[in-house]
Amino acid sequence: MRLAFAAFCLLFPLCVGAEEEDIVPRFGALEDANLAHSLTWAFDGYDLPTGPFTRDEKPVRKLEGRVREWVYQIESEASTLEAIRNYEQRLAELGYEFLFECAQNECGGFDFRFGVYLVDPPAMRFDLADFRYLGAENVEDGVSASILASRQGGKLFVQVVEVEGEAAPISMTPVENAPRPSAKPGDARLFALARRLTESGHAPLEGIAFEAGSAKLTVESSASLEQAAQLLQGRPDLKFLVVGHTDNQGDLELNLELSRKRAESVAAALASIEGVTADQVTPHGVGFLSPRAANSDDEGRRLNRRVELVLQ
């Protein structure tokens, strides 16, 4: 459930049931840590990882209750192992039992990164090459906790999620008194993009748009570019083709050129974002040679005008 709400709360910080609180985890924090983020949900769900993630299996313990989350940043050379060992010692002193501990590929690597709940940057930064996870529970107190530590850019980032099990509050209104929604749920395209790349090796960058008949990106494309950049930042070891596609209106050679220029525009825009390098994204254009829908109507042609990431 935390994954489903992550993008929503990024776009709309005043989520129902979520509030910032001046409270610290019951087991404290590392010395010299700076609090970068804190949030409390009066009642929500959280999937606590209990084993390594794969494409086909994500072992979790589904928890419900009061969910609190914190992110700490530490300007030091402390390792992720040092952070986890300190938390282990403190949790053990408080009677917690350990459910699962892992590092990097032991956790599931790419599958773990895009399967586990993460607070959005800049509060939390995650490096696939340097992270560790610890899950624990205190049966007597009915409290579960997850600790995720990662290093990036000379900083140690520690995300703490604590779930205190309790029943859902009764807070239903009569139908006639229910308020009209003022905002739609947020965008989960980042997770959809990662999932499609994992499952099929290619995925369209939904939300990318160009000015009519040109390769100039519209302002509205920036959100999709930022989301794609987050994925590229999380996997600097992977390389992608950026493939432009068009509908079948006009000459093939002209469409091949237009699709190539559009792919180049997207690749250049991604490479201009901090943490993405030009060698991660290689542009190509295929015109209307690979449609994903029939070009017989406006909707089909709209679907075919796209740019895709293809995993090399």
FENDALIN-V799276 format. One line per field, one symbol per residue. ss: DSSP state (a for helix, b for strand, c for the rest). burial: # if it has 24 or more other C-alpha atoms within 12 Angstrom, else .. A space follows every 10 residues. Layout:
ss: ???
burial: ???
This chain:
ss: caaaaaaaaa accccccbbc cccccccccc cccbbbbbbb bbbbbbbbbc cccccccccb bbbbbbbbbb bbbbccccca aaaaaaaaaa aaacccbbbb bbbaaaccca aaaccccccc cccccccccc bbbbbbbbcc ccbbbbbbbb bbccbbbbbb bbbbbccccc ccccaaaccc ccccccccaa aaaaaaaaaa cbbbcccccb ccccccbcaa aaaaaaaaaa aaaacccccb bbbbbccccc caaaaaaaaa aaaaaaaaaa accccccaaa bbbbbccccc cccccccaaa aaaacbbbbb bc
burial: ########## ....#..#.. ...####.## ...####### ########## ####.....# #.######## ####...### #.##.###.. #....##### ####.##### ########## #.######## ########.. ..######## ##..###### #####..... .......... ......#### ########.. .######### ....#.#... #.######## ######.### #########. ....###### ########## #...####.# ########## #......... .######### #.
